[in-house]
Amino acid sequence: MISYALRCLNGHLFDSWFRSVAAFDALAGAGHVSCPVCGIAAVEKAPMAPAVVGMRGDASSAPDSPASAEQVAQAIAALRRQVEENSDYVGLNFAAEARRIHAGEAPERSIYGETRPEEARALLAEGVPVTPLPFLPRRKAN
């Protein structure tokens, strides 16, 4: 896994983890990496300093995260509102409905729902554009 400092076209800074350099390049190139603050998919790597692990195993010389925990929580809440207001919740039928939309068998629209990680990977392998959301559906949230 590799962590990148990222910046969107609007100048928001954020961090994200990727399986590899190639995984970042593929996801970003396909427009699947988006800013958690404004949702724009125009994202690039930002300059970053390497994390140096000291003798105690801590990354004490690593720079602080560019966004505070409160800012991240606010961005996730705003993203949730945007998704819920502009997308159809399809629940556990997410994978099947995403495939139907991709194949042109259902009207094109934004959807969100639930699926298993291996099913999400299968959708990506089939070329169906999906991305995990950083929140649980309300019925599962405490």
N, CA, C and O atoms as a GROMACS GRO file, in nm:
protein
  568
    1MET      N    1   0.085  -0.118   0.000
    1MET     CA    2   0.000   0.000   0.000
    1MET      C    3   0.089   0.124   0.000
    1MET      O    4   0.198   0.126   0.057
    2ILE      N    5   0.038   0.228  -0.066
    2ILE     CA    6   0.111   0.353  -0.074
    2ILE      C    7   0.014   0.468  -0.044
    2ILE      O    8  -0.100   0.469  -0.090
    3SER      N    9   0.062   0.563   0.034
    3SER     CA   10  -0.019   0.680   0.069
    3SER      C   11   0.028   0.798  -0.013
    3SER      O   12   0.148   0.826  -0.023
    4TYR      N   13  -0.068   0.869  -0.073
    4TYR     CA   14  -0.036   0.989  -0.149
    4TYR      C   15  -0.104   1.109  -0.088
    4TYR      O   16  -0.218   1.102  -0.042
    5ALA      N   17  -0.032   1.222  -0.088
    5ALA     CA   18  -0.094   1.350  -0.062
    5ALA      C   19  -0.151   1.394  -0.197
    5ALA      O   20  -0.079   1.393  -0.297
    6LEU      N   21  -0.278   1.431  -0.199
    6LEU     CA   22  -0.345   1.466  -0.324
    6LEU      C   23  -0.401   1.607  -0.316
    6LEU      O   24  -0.429   1.658  -0.207
    7ARG      N   25  -0.419   1.668  -0.432
    7ARG     CA   26  -0.478   1.802  -0.440
    7ARG      C   27  -0.576   1.802  -0.556
    7ARG      O   28  -0.546   1.753  -0.665
    8CYS      N   29  -0.694   1.858  -0.532
    8CYS     CA   30  -0.793   1.869  -0.640
    8CYS      C   31  -0.771   2.000  -0.714
    8CYS      O   32  -0.694   2.086  -0.671
    9LEU      N   33  -0.840   2.014  -0.824
    9LEU     CA   34  -0.830   2.134  -0.908
    9LEU      C   35  -0.868   2.260  -0.830
    9LEU      O   36  -0.822   2.370  -0.862
   10ASN      N   37  -0.954   2.244  -0.726
   10ASN     CA   38  -0.996   2.359  -0.644
   10ASN      C   39  -0.898   2.387  -0.530
   10ASN      O   40  -0.922   2.478  -0.450
   11GLY      N   41  -0.789   2.310  -0.521
   11GLY     CA   42  -0.685   2.337  -0.421
   11GLY      C   43  -0.702   2.266  -0.289
   11GLY      O   44  -0.621   2.288  -0.199
   12HIS      N   45  -0.804   2.180  -0.272
   12HIS     CA   46  -0.820   2.106  -0.147
   12HIS      C   47  -0.714   1.997  -0.138
   12HIS      O   48  -0.690   1.925  -0.234
   13LEU      N   49  -0.650   1.986  -0.021
   13LEU     CA   50  -0.551   1.882   0.003
   13LEU      C   51  -0.612   1.769   0.083
   13LEU      O   52  -0.692   1.792   0.175
   14PHE      N   53  -0.576   1.645   0.049
   14PHE     CA   54  -0.622   1.528   0.123
   14PHE      C   55  -0.528   1.413   0.097
   14PHE      O   56  -0.448   1.418   0.003
   15ASP      N   57  -0.535   1.310   0.179
   15ASP     CA   58  -0.452   1.190   0.165
   15ASP      C   59  -0.539   1.073   0.126
   15ASP      O   60  -0.658   1.070   0.157
   16SER      N   61  -0.480   0.977   0.057
   16SER     CA   62  -0.551   0.854   0.025
   16SER      C   63  -0.451   0.742   0.005
   16SER      O   64  -0.337   0.766  -0.034
   17TRP      N   65  -0.494   0.619   0.031
   17TRP     CA   66  -0.411   0.500   0.016
   17TRP      C   67  -0.447   0.428  -0.113
   17TRP      O   68  -0.563   0.424  -0.153
   18PHE      N   69  -0.345   0.371  -0.178
   18PHE     CA   70  -0.364   0.295  -0.301
   18PHE      C   71  -0.281   0.168  -0.294
   18PHE      O   72  -0.178   0.163  -0.227
   19ARG      N   73  -0.326   0.066  -0.365
   19ARG     CA   74  -0.256  -0.062  -0.366
   19ARG      C   75  -0.117  -0.048  -0.425
   19ARG      O   76  -0.023  -0.114  -0.379
   20SER      N   77  -0.102   0.038  -0.527
   20SER     CA   78   0.027   0.055  -0.594
   20SER      C   79   0.024   0.186  -0.672
   20SER      O   80  -0.079   0.253  -0.682
   21VAL      N   81   0.139   0.221  -0.728
   21VAL     CA   82   0.148   0.338  -0.814
   21VAL      C   83   0.057   0.319  -0.936
   21VAL      O   84  -0.016   0.410  -0.975
   22ALA      N   85   0.062   0.199  -0.993
   22ALA     CA   86  -0.022   0.169  -1.110
   22ALA      C   87  -0.170   0.178  -1.076
   22ALA      O   88  -0.250   0.224  -1.158
   23ALA      N   89  -0.208   0.136  -0.955
   23ALA     CA   90  -0.349   0.143  -0.914
   23ALA      C   91  -0.395   0.288  -0.907
   23ALA      O   92  -0.504   0.321  -0.953
   24PHE      N   93  -0.311   0.375  -0.850
   24PHE     CA   94  -0.347   0.518  -0.847
   24PHE      C   95  -0.362   0.571  -0.988
   24PHE      O   96  -0.462   0.636  -1.020
   25ASP      N   97  -0.263   0.544  -1.074
   25ASP     CA   98  -0.266   0.596  -1.210
   25ASP      C   99  -0.392   0.550  -1.284
   25ASP      O  100  -0.454   0.629  -1.354
   26ALA      N  101  -0.429   0.422  -1.268
   26ALA     CA  102  -0.548   0.369  -1.336
   26ALA      C  103  -0.675   0.432  -1.283
   26ALA      O  104  -0.762   0.474  -1.360
   27LEU      N  105  -0.688   0.440  -1.150
   27LEU     CA  106  -0.809   0.497  -1.090
   27LEU      C  107  -0.822   0.647  -1.120
   27LEU      O  108  -0.930   0.694  -1.157
   28ALA      N  109  -0.713   0.720  -1.106
   28ALA     CA  110  -0.718   0.864  -1.133
   28ALA      C  111  -0.744   0.889  -1.281
   28ALA      O  112  -0.820   0.979  -1.316
   29GLY      N  113  -0.681   0.811  -1.368
   29GLY     CA  114  -0.700   0.827  -1.510
   29GLY      C  115  -0.843   0.801  -1.555
   29GLY      O  116  -0.890   0.860  -1.652
   30ALA      N  117  -0.912   0.712  -1.482
   30ALA     CA  118  -1.051   0.679  -1.515
   30ALA      C  119  -1.150   0.772  -1.443
   30ALA      O  120  -1.271   0.757  -1.459
   31GLY      N  121  -1.099   0.867  -1.366
   31GLY     CA  122  -1.187   0.961  -1.296
   31GLY      C  123  -1.251   0.905  -1.171
   31GLY      O  124  -1.354   0.955  -1.126
   32HIS      N  125  -1.190   0.800  -1.112
   32HIS     CA  126  -1.247   0.735  -0.994
   32HIS      C  127  -1.187   0.784  -0.863
   32HIS      O  128  -1.221   0.732  -0.757
   33VAL      N  129  -1.099   0.882  -0.868
   33VAL     CA  130  -1.044   0.941  -0.747
   33VAL      C  131  -1.101   1.082  -0.740
   33VAL      O  132  -1.082   1.162  -0.831
   34SER      N  133  -1.173   1.112  -0.631
   34SER     CA  134  -1.235   1.244  -0.622
   34SER      C  135  -1.207   1.307  -0.487
   34SER      O  136  -1.179   1.239  -0.388
   35CYS      N  137  -1.216   1.438  -0.484
   35CYS     CA  138  -1.190   1.517  -0.364
   35CYS      C  139  -1.302   1.493  -0.262
   35CYS      O  140  -1.420   1.503  -0.297
   36PRO      N  141  -1.268   1.463  -0.136
   36PRO     CA  142  -1.372   1.443  -0.035
   36PRO      C  143  -1.439   1.572   0.008
   36PRO      O  144  -1.542   1.568   0.075
   37VAL      N  145  -1.383   1.686  -0.028
   37VAL     CA  146  -1.441   1.814   0.011
   37VAL      C  147  -1.542   1.862  -0.093
   37VAL      O  148  -1.656   1.895  -0.059
   38CYS      N  149  -1.499   1.865  -0.221
   38CYS     CA  150  -1.588   1.921  -0.324
   38CYS      C  151  -1.637   1.817  -0.425
   38CYS      O  152  -1.726   1.847  -0.505
   39GLY      N  153  -1.581   1.696  -0.423
   39GLY     CA  154  -1.628   1.589  -0.510
   39GLY      C  155  -1.573   1.591  -0.651
   39GLY      O  156  -1.607   1.503  -0.730
   40ILE      N  157  -1.490   1.687  -0.686
   40ILE     CA  158  -1.434   1.696  -0.822
   40ILE      C  159  -1.336   1.581  -0.844
   40ILE      O  160  -1.262   1.542  -0.754
   41ALA      N  161  -1.335   1.527  -0.967
   41ALA     CA  162  -1.247   1.414  -0.998
   41ALA      C  163  -1.116   1.459  -1.060
   41ALA      O  164  -1.034   1.375  -1.098
   42ALA      N  165  -1.093   1.590  -1.072
   42ALA     CA  166  -0.966   1.642  -1.124
   42ALA      C  167  -0.868   1.648  -1.007
   42ALA      O  168  -0.861   1.747  -0.935
   43VAL      N  169  -0.793   1.538  -0.990
   43VAL     CA  170  -0.706   1.521  -0.874
   43VAL      C  171  -0.565   1.488  -0.922
   43VAL      O  172  -0.547   1.414  -1.018
   44GLU      N  173  -0.466   1.545  -0.853
   44GLU     CA  174  -0.327   1.514  -0.885
   44GLU      C  175  -0.248   1.492  -0.756
   44GLU      O  176  -0.292   1.532  -0.648
   45LYS      N  177  -0.132   1.429  -0.769
   45LYS     CA  178  -0.045   1.410  -0.653
   45LYS      C  179   0.010   1.545  -0.612
   45LYS      O  180   0.049   1.626  -0.696
   46ALA      N  181   0.012   1.569  -0.482
   46ALA     CA  182   0.068   1.693  -0.427
   46ALA      C  183   0.208   1.662  -0.374
   46ALA      O  184   0.237   1.548  -0.339
   47PRO      N  185   0.294   1.762  -0.369
   47PRO     CA  186   0.427   1.738  -0.310
   47PRO      C  187   0.412   1.691  -0.166
   47PRO      O  188   0.327   1.741  -0.092
   48MET      N  189   0.495   1.595  -0.128
   48MET     CA  190   0.487   1.544   0.008
   48MET      C  191   0.625   1.503   0.055
   48MET      O  192   0.712   1.467  -0.025
   49ALA      N  193   0.645   1.510   0.185
   49ALA     CA  194   0.770   1.468   0.245
   49ALA      C  195   0.758   1.322   0.287
   49ALA      O  196   0.649   1.279   0.326
   50PRO      N  197   0.864   1.245   0.278
   50PRO     CA  198   0.855   1.105   0.320
   50PRO      C  199   0.838   1.095   0.471
   50PRO      O  200   0.890   1.178   0.546
   51ALA      N  201   0.767   0.993   0.515
   51ALA     CA  202   0.753   0.965   0.659
   51ALA      C  203   0.876   0.886   0.702
   51ALA      O  204   0.906   0.781   0.645
   52VAL      N  205   0.946   0.937   0.802
   52VAL     CA  206   1.065   0.870   0.851
   52VAL      C  207   1.030   0.804   0.983
   52VAL      O  208   0.990   0.871   1.078
   53VAL      N  209   1.046   0.673   0.988
   53VAL     CA  210   1.013   0.599   1.110
   53VAL      C  211   1.135   0.599   1.200
   53VAL      O  212   1.243   0.556   1.160
   54GLY      N  213   1.116   0.647   1.323
   54GLY     CA  214   1.224   0.654   1.420
   54GLY      C  215   1.251   0.520   1.486
   54GLY      O  216   1.192   0.418   1.449
   55MET      N  217   1.340   0.520   1.583
   55MET     CA  218   1.378   0.396   1.650
   55MET      C  219   1.262   0.334   1.726
   55MET      O  220   1.257   0.212   1.743
   56ARG      N  221   1.168   0.414   1.773
   56ARG     CA  222   1.055   0.361   1.847
   56ARG      C  223   0.943   0.316   1.755
   56ARG      O  224   0.839   0.270   1.802
   57GLY      N  225   0.962   0.329   1.624
   57GLY     CA  226   0.861   0.285   1.530
   57GLY      C  227   0.754   0.387   1.502
   57GLY      O  228   0.653   0.356   1.438
   58ASP      N  229   0.774   0.512   1.549
   58ASP     CA  230   0.672   0.614   1.522
   58ASP      C  231   0.718   0.701   1.406
   58ASP      O  232   0.838   0.718   1.383
   59ALA      N  233   0.624   0.754   1.336
   59ALA     CA  234   0.656   0.843   1.223
   59ALA      C  235   0.656   0.986   1.273
   59ALA      O  236   0.579   1.070   1.226
   60SER      N  237   0.743   1.013   1.372
   60SER     CA  238   0.740   1.143   1.439
   60SER      C  239   0.780   1.257   1.348
   60SER      O  240   0.741   1.372   1.374
   61SER      N  241   0.854   1.231   1.242
   61SER     CA  242   0.891   1.341   1.155
   61SER      C  243   0.797   1.356   1.036
   61SER      O  244   0.819   1.440   0.949
   62ALA      N  245   0.691   1.273   1.032
   62ALA     CA  246   0.595   1.285   0.922
   62ALA      C  247   0.513   1.411   0.940
   62ALA      O  248   0.479   1.447   1.052
   63PRO      N  249   0.480   1.480   0.830
   63PRO     CA  250   0.400   1.602   0.841
   63PRO      C  251   0.259   1.570   0.890
   63PRO      O  252   0.206   1.462   0.867
   64ASP      N  253   0.200   1.669   0.957
   64ASP     CA  254   0.061   1.653   1.001
   64ASP      C  255  -0.030   1.643   0.880
   64ASP      O  256   0.004   1.692   0.772
   65SER      N  257  -0.144   1.580   0.898
   65SER     CA  258  -0.242   1.570   0.791
   65SER      C  259  -0.288   1.709   0.752
   65SER      O  260  -0.308   1.794   0.839
   66PRO      N  261  -0.305   1.735   0.622
   66PRO     CA  262  -0.346   1.869   0.581
   66PRO      C  263  -0.488   1.906   0.621
   66PRO      O  264  -0.524   2.023   0.621
   67ALA      N  265  -0.571   1.807   0.657
   67ALA     CA  266  -0.708   1.835   0.699
   67ALA      C  267  -0.728   1.784   0.841
   67ALA      O  268  -0.682   1.675   0.875
   68SER      N  269  -0.795   1.863   0.925
   68SER     CA  270  -0.821   1.821   1.062
   68SER      C  271  -0.932   1.716   1.062
   68SER      O  272  -1.003   1.700   0.964
   69ALA      N  273  -0.945   1.645   1.172
   69ALA     CA  274  -1.050   1.543   1.185
   69ALA      C  275  -1.188   1.607   1.169
   69ALA      O  276  -1.278   1.547   1.110
   70GLU      N  277  -1.205   1.727   1.221
   70GLU     CA  278  -1.334   1.795   1.209
   70GLU      C  279  -1.364   1.830   1.063
   70GLU      O  280  -1.477   1.817   1.017
   71GLN      N  281  -1.262   1.876   0.991
   71GLN     CA  282  -1.281   1.907   0.849
   71GLN      C  283  -1.318   1.782   0.770
   71GLN      O  284  -1.404   1.787   0.682
   72VAL      N  285  -1.253   1.671   0.802
   72VAL     CA  286  -1.284   1.545   0.732
   72VAL      C  287  -1.426   1.502   0.764
   72VAL      O  288  -1.500   1.461   0.674
   73ALA      N  289  -1.466   1.510   0.891
   73ALA     CA  290  -1.603   1.473   0.930
   73ALA      C  291  -1.706   1.560   0.859
   73ALA      O  292  -1.809   1.511   0.813
   74GLN      N  293  -1.678   1.690   0.850
   74GLN     CA  294  -1.770   1.780   0.780
   74GLN      C  295  -1.777   1.747   0.631
   74GLN      O  296  -1.884   1.752   0.571
   75ALA      N  297  -1.663   1.713   0.572
   75ALA     CA  298  -1.662   1.677   0.430
   75ALA      C  299  -1.740   1.549   0.405
   75ALA      O  300  -1.812   1.538   0.305
   76ILE      N  301  -1.726   1.452   0.494
   76ILE     CA  302  -1.800   1.326   0.479
   76ILE      C  303  -1.949   1.350   0.495
   76ILE      O  304  -2.029   1.294   0.421
   77ALA      N  305  -1.986   1.434   0.590
   77ALA     CA  306  -2.129   1.466   0.609
   77ALA      C  307  -2.185   1.537   0.486
   77ALA      O  308  -2.297   1.510   0.444
   78ALA      N  309  -2.107   1.628   0.428
   78ALA     CA  310  -2.152   1.698   0.307
   78ALA      C  311  -2.163   1.601   0.190
   78ALA      O  312  -2.256   1.609   0.110
   79LEU      N  313  -2.068   1.509   0.180
   79LEU     CA  314  -2.074   1.409   0.074
   79LEU      C  315  -2.198   1.321   0.091
   79LEU      O  316  -2.266   1.291  -0.007
   80ARG      N  317  -2.227   1.280   0.214
   80ARG     CA  318  -2.346   1.198   0.240
   80ARG      C  319  -2.472   1.272   0.194
   80ARG      O  320  -2.556   1.214   0.126
   81ARG      N  321  -2.483   1.401   0.231
   81ARG     CA  322  -2.600   1.479   0.190
   81ARG      C  323  -2.611   1.485   0.038
   81ARG      O  324  -2.719   1.466  -0.019
   82GLN      N  325  -2.498   1.511  -0.027
   82GLN     CA  326  -2.499   1.521  -0.173
   82GLN      C  327  -2.540   1.388  -0.237
   82GLN      O  328  -2.621   1.386  -0.330
   83VAL      N  329  -2.486   1.278  -0.188
   83VAL     CA  330  -2.520   1.146  -0.244
   83VAL      C  331  -2.667   1.115  -0.220
   83VAL      O  332  -2.737   1.072  -0.312
   84GLU      N  333  -2.714   1.136  -0.099
   84GLU     CA  334  -2.854   1.103  -0.067
   84GLU      C  335  -2.953   1.191  -0.143
   84GLU      O  336  -3.061   1.144  -0.179
   85GLU      N  337  -2.917   1.318  -0.168
   85GLU     CA  338  -3.008   1.408  -0.239
   85GLU      C  339  -3.008   1.387  -0.390
   85GLU      O  340  -3.106   1.419  -0.457
   86ASN      N  341  -2.898   1.332  -0.444
   86ASN     CA  342  -2.883   1.325  -0.589
   86ASN      C  343  -2.871   1.184  -0.645
   86ASN      O  344  -2.841   1.167  -0.763
   87SER      N  345  -2.893   1.083  -0.562
   87SER     CA  346  -2.879   0.944  -0.607
   87SER      C  347  -2.994   0.861  -0.553
   87SER      O  348  -3.058   0.896  -0.454
   88ASP      N  349  -3.018   0.749  -0.621
   88ASP     CA  350  -3.120   0.654  -0.577
   88ASP      C  351  -3.053   0.546  -0.492
   88ASP      O  352  -2.953   0.487  -0.533
   89TYR      N  353  -3.109   0.520  -0.373
   89TYR     CA  354  -3.060   0.412  -0.289
   89TYR      C  355  -3.120   0.281  -0.340
   89TYR      O  356  -3.242   0.267  -0.344
   90VAL      N  357  -3.034   0.186  -0.379
   90VAL     CA  358  -3.082   0.058  -0.432
   90VAL      C  359  -3.050  -0.058  -0.338
   90VAL      O  360  -3.072  -0.174  -0.374
   91GLY      N  361  -3.000  -0.028  -0.220
   91GLY     CA  362  -2.977  -0.129  -0.117
   91GLY      C  363  -2.884  -0.240  -0.160
   91GLY      O  364  -2.780  -0.216  -0.222
   92LEU      N  365  -2.923  -0.362  -0.127
   92LEU     CA  366  -2.842  -0.479  -0.157
   92LEU      C  367  -2.843  -0.514  -0.305
   92LEU      O  368  -2.770  -0.604  -0.346
   93ASN      N  369  -2.924  -0.447  -0.385
   93ASN     CA  370  -2.929  -0.471  -0.529
   93ASN      C  371  -2.827  -0.386  -0.605
   93ASN      O  372  -2.836  -0.374  -0.728
   94PHE      N  373  -2.732  -0.326  -0.534
   94PHE     CA  374  -2.639  -0.232  -0.597
   94PHE      C  375  -2.565  -0.294  -0.715
   94PHE      O  376  -2.564  -0.237  -0.823
   95ALA      N  377  -2.502  -0.409  -0.697
   95ALA     CA  378  -2.420  -0.469  -0.803
   95ALA      C  379  -2.505  -0.499  -0.926
   95ALA      O  380  -2.465  -0.467  -1.038
   96ALA      N  381  -2.620  -0.559  -0.907
   96ALA     CA  382  -2.707  -0.594  -1.020
   96ALA      C  383  -2.755  -0.468  -1.091
   96ALA      O  384  -2.756  -0.464  -1.214
   97GLU      N  385  -2.794  -0.366  -1.017
   97GLU     CA  386  -2.844  -0.244  -1.079
   97GLU      C  387  -2.731  -0.169  -1.150
   97GLU      O  388  -2.753  -0.113  -1.258
   98ALA      N  389  -2.611  -0.167  -1.092
   98ALA     CA  390  -2.497  -0.101  -1.158
   98ALA      C  391  -2.466  -0.170  -1.291
   98ALA      O  392  -2.437  -0.103  -1.390
   99ARG      N  393  -2.472  -0.301  -1.293
   99ARG     CA  394  -2.450  -0.374  -1.418
   99ARG      C  395  -2.558  -0.342  -1.521
   99ARG      O  396  -2.529  -0.324  -1.639
  100ARG      N  397  -2.685  -0.336  -1.476
  100ARG     CA  398  -2.796  -0.306  -1.568
  100ARG      C  399  -2.779  -0.167  -1.629
  100ARG      O  400  -2.801  -0.149  -1.748
  101ILE      N  401  -2.741  -0.070  -1.547
  101ILE     CA  402  -2.720   0.066  -1.597
  101ILE      C  403  -2.604   0.068  -1.696
  101ILE      O  404  -2.613   0.128  -1.803
  102HIS      N  405  -2.495   0.002  -1.660
  102HIS     CA  406  -2.376  -0.002  -1.746
  102HIS      C  407  -2.408  -0.068  -1.881
  102HIS      O  408  -2.354  -0.026  -1.984
  103ALA      N  409  -2.493  -0.168  -1.881
  103ALA     CA  410  -2.530  -0.239  -2.004
  103ALA      C  411  -2.638  -0.167  -2.082
  103ALA      O  412  -2.673  -0.210  -2.192
  104GLY      N  413  -2.694  -0.059  -2.028
  104GLY     CA  414  -2.800   0.014  -2.097
  104GLY      C  415  -2.937  -0.049  -2.078
  104GLY      O  416  -3.031  -0.013  -2.150
  105GLU      N  417  -2.950  -0.142  -1.985
  105GLU     CA  418  -3.078  -0.210  -1.959
  105GLU      C  419  -3.165  -0.137  -1.858
  105GLU      O  420  -3.281  -0.171  -1.838
  106ALA      N  421  -3.109  -0.036  -1.794
  106ALA     CA  422  -3.182   0.046  -1.696
  106ALA      C  423  -3.144   0.191  -1.724
  106ALA      O  424  -3.037   0.218  -1.778
  107PRO      N  425  -3.232   0.285  -1.686
  107PRO     CA  426  -3.201   0.427  -1.710
  107PRO      C  427  -3.071   0.469  -1.640
  107PRO      O  428  -3.046   0.429  -1.526
  108GLU      N  429  -2.990   0.549  -1.709
  108GLU     CA  430  -2.866   0.597  -1.650
  108GLU      C  431  -2.898   0.698  -1.541
  108GLU      O  432  -2.970   0.795  -1.564
  109ARG      N  433  -2.844   0.675  -1.424
  109ARG     CA  434  -2.865   0.763  -1.311
  109ARG      C  435  -2.762   0.730  -1.205
  109ARG      O  436  -2.696   0.626  -1.211
  110SER      N  437  -2.748   0.818  -1.108
  110SER     CA  438  -2.658   0.793  -0.995
  110SER      C  439  -2.729   0.705  -0.895
  110SER      O  440  -2.844   0.729  -0.859
  111ILE      N  441  -2.657   0.601  -0.850
  111ILE     CA  442  -2.714   0.511  -0.749
  111ILE      C  443  -2.610   0.490  -0.639
  111ILE      O  444  -2.491   0.512  -0.658
  112TYR      N  445  -2.659   0.447  -0.524
  112TYR     CA  446  -2.569   0.401  -0.419
  112TYR      C  447  -2.640   0.289  -0.346
  112TYR      O  448  -2.763   0.279  -0.348
  113GLY      N  449  -2.560   0.204  -0.282
  113GLY     CA  450  -2.617   0.090  -0.214
  113GLY      C  451  -2.507   0.010  -0.148
  113GLY      O  452  -2.404   0.064  -0.108
  114GLU      N  453  -2.532  -0.118  -0.136
  114GLU     CA  454  -2.440  -0.204  -0.062
  114GLU      C  455  -2.403  -0.326  -0.146
  114GLU      O  456  -2.485  -0.380  -0.220
  115THR      N  457  -2.278  -0.367  -0.133
  115THR     CA  458  -2.232  -0.489  -0.197
  115THR      C  459  -2.107  -0.538  -0.124
  115THR      O  460  -2.045  -0.463  -0.049
  116ARG      N  461  -2.072  -0.661  -0.147
  116ARG     CA  462  -1.953  -0.718  -0.084
  116ARG      C  463  -1.827  -0.666  -0.156
  116ARG      O  464  -1.834  -0.634  -0.275
  117PRO      N  465  -1.714  -0.657  -0.086
  117PRO     CA  466  -1.592  -0.607  -0.149
  117PRO      C  467  -1.553  -0.686  -0.274
  117PRO      O  468  -1.510  -0.627  -0.374
  118GLU      N  469  -1.567  -0.817  -0.272
  118GLU     CA  470  -1.530  -0.896  -0.390
  118GLU      C  471  -1.622  -0.867  -0.508
  118GLU      O  472  -1.579  -0.874  -0.624
  119GLU      N  473  -1.747  -0.835  -0.481
  119GLU     CA  474  -1.840  -0.799  -0.588
  119GLU      C  475  -1.805  -0.662  -0.645
  119GLU      O  476  -1.815  -0.640  -0.766
  120ALA      N  477  -1.763  -0.570  -0.560
  120ALA     CA  478  -1.720  -0.438  -0.607
  120ALA      C  479  -1.596  -0.451  -0.695
  120ALA      O  480  -1.586  -0.384  -0.798
  121ARG      N  481  -1.502  -0.538  -0.656
  121ARG     CA  482  -1.384  -0.560  -0.739
  121ARG      C  483  -1.424  -0.620  -0.874
  121ARG      O  484  -1.366  -0.584  -0.977
  122ALA      N  485  -1.522  -0.711  -0.874
  122ALA     CA  486  -1.569  -0.771  -1.000
  122ALA      C  487  -1.631  -0.664  -1.090
  122ALA      O  488  -1.611  -0.666  -1.211
  123LEU      N  489  -1.707  -0.572  -1.032
  123LEU     CA  490  -1.766  -0.463  -1.111
  123LEU      C  491  -1.656  -0.380  -1.177
  123LEU      O  492  -1.666  -0.348  -1.295
  124LEU      N  493  -1.553  -0.345  -1.101
  124LEU     CA  494  -1.442  -0.267  -1.156
  124LEU      C  495  -1.372  -0.344  -1.268
  124LEU      O  496  -1.336  -0.286  -1.371
  125ALA      N  497  -1.352  -0.475  -1.248
  125ALA     CA  498  -1.287  -0.557  -1.351
  125ALA      C  499  -1.370  -0.561  -1.480
  125ALA      O  500  -1.316  -0.576  -1.589
  126GLU      N  501  -1.502  -0.548  -1.466
  126GLU     CA  502  -1.592  -0.548  -1.582
  126GLU      C  503  -1.603  -0.410  -1.646
  126GLU      O  504  -1.669  -0.394  -1.749
  127GLY      N  505  -1.538  -0.312  -1.588
  127GLY     CA  506  -1.542  -0.177  -1.643
  127GLY      C  507  -1.659  -0.093  -1.594
  127GLY      O  508  -1.686   0.014  -1.647
  128VAL      N  509  -1.729  -0.141  -1.492
  128VAL     CA  510  -1.841  -0.066  -1.435
  128VAL      C  511  -1.782   0.036  -1.336
  128VAL      O  512  -1.716  -0.003  -1.240
  129PRO      N  513  -1.804   0.166  -1.359
  129PRO     CA  514  -1.744   0.267  -1.271
  129PRO      C  515  -1.815   0.274  -1.135
  129PRO      O  516  -1.927   0.324  -1.125
  130VAL      N  517  -1.748   0.225  -1.032
  130VAL     CA  518  -1.801   0.230  -0.896
  130VAL      C  519  -1.690   0.277  -0.804
  130VAL      O  520  -1.572   0.267  -0.836
  131THR      N  521  -1.729   0.329  -0.688
  131THR     CA  522  -1.632   0.370  -0.588
  131THR      C  523  -1.693   0.351  -0.450
  131THR      O  524  -1.813   0.372  -0.433
  132PRO      N  525  -1.613   0.310  -0.352
  132PRO     CA  526  -1.668   0.298  -0.217
  132PRO      C  527  -1.695   0.435  -0.157
  132PRO      O  528  -1.625   0.532  -0.187
  133LEU      N  529  -1.796   0.442  -0.074
  133LEU     CA  530  -1.829   0.566  -0.004
  133LEU      C  531  -1.776   0.559   0.138
  133LEU      O  532  -1.773   0.450   0.197
  134PRO      N  533  -1.735   0.671   0.195
  134PRO     CA  534  -1.676   0.670   0.329
  134PRO      C  535  -1.779   0.677   0.442
  134PRO      O  536  -1.751   0.732   0.548
  135PHE      N  537  -1.897   0.620   0.419
  135PHE     CA  538  -1.999   0.618   0.522
  135PHE      C  539  -2.089   0.497   0.500
  135PHE      O  540  -2.097   0.443   0.390
  136LEU      N  541  -2.156   0.456   0.607
  136LEU     CA  542  -2.252   0.346   0.600
  136LEU      C  543  -2.391   0.398   0.567
  136LEU      O  544  -2.423   0.513   0.599
  137PRO      N  545  -2.473   0.317   0.504
  137PRO     CA  546  -2.612   0.359   0.484
  137PRO      C  547  -2.676   0.390   0.620
  137PRO      O  548  -2.639   0.331   0.721
  138ARG      N  549  -2.770   0.480   0.621
  138ARG     CA  550  -2.831   0.523   0.749
  138ARG      C  551  -2.888   0.406   0.827
  138ARG      O  552  -2.885   0.407   0.950
  139ARG      N  553  -2.941   0.305   0.759
  139ARG     CA  554  -3.000   0.194   0.832
  139ARG      C  555  -2.897   0.114   0.909
  139ARG      O  556  -2.932   0.039   0.999
  140LYS      N  557  -2.766   0.130   0.874
  140LYS     CA  558  -2.660   0.059   0.945
  140LYS      C  559  -2.580   0.150   1.037
  140LYS      O  560  -2.499   0.101   1.115
  141ALA      N  561  -2.602   0.280   1.028
  141ALA     CA  562  -2.526   0.373   1.111
  141ALA      C  563  -2.585   0.374   1.252
  141ALA      O  564  -2.706   0.361   1.270
  142ASN      N  565  -2.499   0.390   1.351
  142ASN     CA  566  -2.545   0.396   1.491
  142ASN      C  567  -2.590   0.534   1.526
  142ASN      O  568  -2.633   0.559   1.639
   0.00000   0.00000   0.00000
